[in-house]
């Protein structure tokens, strides 16, 4: 997935959950700022999963699954490597 695809997916997911207006003069945040805020939040979630030392090695697969679920919830998927359906 290209960087621009990831950006588009995140922005689309953010836009679908909120009210969309076509006027921009009073917009407090730019679309780039919204995406950056969401990316930071996603990185914190991923960091928390990676830093969870209570899991042993066999549970690493589940850590990866949690990370993929975070991306999927944000509107981006795990790609063809995670398309097991």
Beta strands, then each sheet from edge to edge (+ up, - down):
end
